[in-house]
Amino acid sequence: MQMDSGRLCGTLHGDDVASWVSVCPRGLWKVQQKQPHKWSQQTDSNSGDGASCSSSDFPRLGSLCQVRVRLKANPDEAQSLVSEKGNEWQSVQPDRCVTEATAFPRCQDSVLQVPLGDWTTLRLGEGQCDITEACVEGMRAGEKCEIIISPLEKGPDVSVPDPPLWATVELKAFTPGKESWAMSPVEKCQWLKAHKERGGVRFRRGDVWGAADSYSRALKILITLHGLGYAYATEVGKKGQGQEQGAEEQRDTNASDETQQLPSAYELKIIKAELHSNMSLCQLKLNQPQRAKASATKATHLQPGGAKAWYRLGQACQMLNELEEARQAFMKLLELQPESPAGLKALKGVASREKEKNAQMGLRLSKMFS
């Protein structure tokens, strides 16, 4: 098979190629995906070319997806796997063979966070492997696709450049999921809590990119939650109109119980502040001071009494050499926690740098007029 120059240098071409940026423990990677191909005769017969597609044809948030990722040495080998035909899984029904997600830890040295070559079950939306999840979102059961991934932005601890990687992703089956807009506020709160907790676990394990991804997912869900608690209770309560009084009272009770599970507007505001503060910490670790400053600033606006956010804002300003802003942030921290060792040490550091900066300025001025 003859390869064109684009493929040789690690690029896919054509109208059927989609590209995006994904997160993995080693940093940000650019992903290029060729349009999925059917790989079982049953899938071909049930959804022929040109057939209309509904949302139920594809995995959605919460879907358990049975996938297999195979890493290949060259584009020829990847293409041959995409094109191969067979009846290995012709009898599989898309939503019956998947029962629970496969439990395995994220690995710092891996770009594709799945066991390679084996069938693995992922829950879509959890962010276990951002690259694989993004691929299967647009795939139907029984389809394969070819991808090439190349490093875009590495973590501060990664010094050796990574070469482009070629792989194939196969989706064997999946369970039904939901569009995010179709979820109830209670379900959204469950996802919000899970993402926030997962971010903390990943950060403690040193997976800073993964933690930042989890906090980002939580913030996206949080945006849709404001003001929904009352609307949800009203909608559920109205379903009882026109039916027996006892059943209606029971539904009202259920609606009240579910509404009580929802955080208040104030609690959501605090959660949002904590997420921005945690995101700022991740960005500091990833040597992204400008982003860290923006995240910490949002956190301090949402929760002026959040000491951690003020400290992280001061750290970000220090990294940007914005010493006056850093000093003000650390002073605010000490107003909240006067005996904070970190705050006192940071303020001394700023004063020392300001003194050094002034000395250098004085030296330059003396040379100009000498």
N, C-alpha and C positions, 0 to 999 in steps of 0.2 A: 504493500500500500504506500502510495506516495504522499508525503506530508508537505504542506505549504510552509512558507517561511514564518507565517504567523504562529502556527502550531509549534514550530521548532523553537521559537523564542519564548514560548509560554503564554500564548494568547489564543483565545477562541474567537472566531469570526462568524458572521452570518446574522440573519434576521431572527433566528431562533435562539439567540444567546442573551441571557439575562445576567446582570452583574450587580453586586451589592458589597457592603462591608460587614464583616462578622467579627465577633469577639471571641477570643480564646485565651487561656492563661499566658500564652507567649506574646499577646498583643492583638493589634487589629490586622485582619487579613482581608484582602480583596478576593471575592469569590466570583467566578464566571461559571454559569451553568447552561449547558445545552438543553434544549427542550426535551422533556422526558419521552422515552419510547416504551411502547407496550412490549411485554416479554412473555405473555401467555396467550394461547389461542382463545381461552375463555374471555379474557379481557377484550381481545380484538373483536369478538363477536358481539359482546354486550355493549361496547361503546366505540363504534366504528368511527373512522375519520369523519369529521364534520358533524358528529352528533352533538346535540346541545348538552351543556353541563350545568348541574345545579350545585348549590353549596354542599349538599350531602355527598357529592362525589369526592370531596377532598377533606383531609383532616382539619379539624378546628381546635380551638383552645381546649385543652383537657383531653384530647384524643390520645389513646394509647396506640402508638405506631410501632409496628414491627419492621425494623429496617436492618439492612446489611450494608456496611461500607467496606469497600476494598480499595486499598492503596496500590497504585500501579507505577511501574518504573518509567513508562513512557506513554505518550498519547496514543500510539498504535495499540498498545495493550489495553488501554482504557476503552478505546473505541470498539475493539473486538468484543469486550465484555458487554458493552451496551447493545451491540448488534446481535449477540447470540440468542438463539431461540431454543425452546425446550418445553417440556411439560412437567417440570419438577414440582410446580405449585399450582397446576391447573385447577385442582379441586378445592382450593382455598376460598372461603367466603370472607369478604373484606372485614366484617365486624364480629366474627365468631371465634377466631383463634387467638385473640389477645386477651389476657386476663389481668396482668399486673405489670408495672414497670420493672425493668431490670435494675437491680441495685449495684452500682459500682462508683468508686470515687473518681473525681476529676484529677487528672495527672498534670503536673506542671510542665512536663517535658513533651506533652502531646498537643498537637494542633487539633486533630479530630478526636473529640472526647468520647469515643466509643470503642469497644473491642473490635479490632479490624478483622474482617473475614467471617464473623459470627453474626447470627441473627440476634438482634438486641431490641428490647422494647423501651421506647422513650415516651414520656408524657409531654405532649406538645405544649409549650408555654413555660416549662420549668427552666429552660436555658441550660440543660445538661450539656448539649452540644449545639451551639448557636448555628453553626454551618449546616449541620444535618437537618435541624428543625426548619431552617429557612428553605432548604431544598424540598422537603416533603410537604410543606404547606401548599405547593402547587402541583403535587403529584396525586395520581389515583392508584388504588391498589393494583399491584401487578406491573408497575412501571419502574423503569431505570432511567438514570440520567448520568451524564458525564460532567465532572467539575474539575476546574483547575483553581488552586488557591495559592496566592503569593503574598508575602509579608508587606504590610502597608505602614504600620507603626508598631515598633517593638517596645517591650517593657525596659526599664532602666537596667535590669540585670542581664539582658540579652545582648551580647556583643557580637556574636558570630551571625552573619546574615544567613537567612534560610532560603533555600532554592524553592522555586515553584513546585507544588505537589499536584499530581494527577490522581483522580480517584473516581470511583463509580458509587452511586447511592441507589439502593433498591428499596422500594416500599412494598412489602408483602401484604400487609393487612393493617386495618386500623379500626378503632371503635368510634362511635359518634362523639362529637364534641359540640361546642357552642361558639357562635360569634360573640365577641366581647359585648356588643351592644344588646345581645339577647340575655345576658346574665342578670340575675337579680342583684341588688346591692349586697345582700348577704353573701352570695357567691363571690362577688368582687372583693369583699372584705377578707374572705378566706384566702384568695389569691394574694391580696396585698400583704397579709400577715406572713404567708409562706415565703414570698419574695424577700421581705425584710429580714426574716430569720435566716433564710438561705444566704443572704448577703453577709450577715455577721459570721456565719460558719465559714464561708469561703475566705473572708478576710483573715480570720484567725488561723487558717491553714496556709496563708500566704498567697492565695489566689486572688490578687488584687483586681485584675481585669474582670474576673468572674463576679467578684463582689460588686464592682461598679455596674456591671450588667444587671445584676439582681436589683440593685437600688433603682436603676433607671426603669426597669420593668414595673417596679412598685409605684414609682412616681406617675407613670403613664396611666395605671389603673386608678390611682388616687384622684387624678384630674376629673374622671367621670363620676366620682362618688359625691361630690359636693351637692347638697340639696336633694339627693335622691331618697333619703330615708323617709321623709314625709310623703313624697309622691308614691313610694312603694307601698306604704301602709294604706294610703287612700285607694290605690288600685286594687290591692288584695281585698280590702274591706268591701269595695263595690261589687265584687263577684258574688256576694251573698244576696243581693237585691232580688226580690221576686220569688224567693224560696222560703222554706219553713223557718220560723223564728229560731228554733233550736239550732238548726244547721248554720244559720246566719251568725248567731252568737258564737258558735264554735269557730267559724272562719275568722270572725273579728278577733277572737282570743289568739288564734294562730298568727294572724297578722301582727298583733301586739307583741307576741313572744318573739317573732322574727325581727321586728323593728327594734326591740330592746337589745338585740345582738349587734346592732349597728353603732359605730362610734358617733359621738355628738360632733357638731361642727367644730367645737373647740378641740376635741380630741384629734380630729382629722388634721387640724391646723398644726398641732404639736407633732403628729406623726410625719407630716410633710416637712416640718423644720428639721426633725431628726434625720430624715432621709437625705435632705440637702446637706446637712452637716456630715453625715457618713460619706456621701459622695465627695465632698470636699477633701476628706481624709484620704480617700482612694486616689484622688487626683494629685494630692501632695506626694503620695508614695510613687505615683507614676511620673513625677516631674512635670506636672501640668499646672504651674502656679496661676496662670490667668484663669483657667477653668475653675481651679480650686477657690480662687477669690470670688468668682461669680456665685458659686454654690454656697460658700460660707456667708456671703452677703445676703442671699435669699433666706438662709436659715436665721440670721440675726434679725431680719425684718419680720419674719413669722413668729419668732420667739426671742424677744430681746433679752430674756433672762437665761438663755442657753449659753452657759460658760464655755462649753467645748467649741461652739461655733465661733465665738469671739477669738478663742485661742487659734483656731485654724485659719481664721481671717488674718490674724496677725502674722502667722507663719507664711501664708501666701504672699502678703505684702512685703515681708522680709525678702523672700525669694525674688520678688520683682524689684527689689531695691527701693520700694516705696516706704521709706523709714518713718515718715511722719504718720502715715496711715497705720502702719504696724504699731507704732507707739500708742496711738489712740485706741486700737483694738485691744492691746494688752492692758491698757489702763481701764478699759471697760470690764475686762475679765477680772481685774483686781477689785473693782467696785463690787462685783458679785461674790468674789472669793478672795478677800484681802490677804489670806495666808497661803494662797496657792503657790507652791514652790516653782511650778512650771511658769506661772505668770511672772513671778519676781525675777526668775532667771532670764526669761525672754526679754523683759523690759531692760535689764542690765545689758543684755546683748545688743539691743537696739541703741542704747546710749553709747556703748562702746563703738559701734559702727558709725554713729553720727559724729562722734569725736574724731574718728579716723578720717571720715569723709571731709570734715571741716579742716583738718590738718593738711590733707592733700590739696584742698582748694586754696588754703593759705600759701602753700609752697608754690603752686602754679602762679598765683598772683604776684608773689615776691619775685619770681623769675621774669614775669612780664615787665615789671617796673624797675628791675635792677640794671 
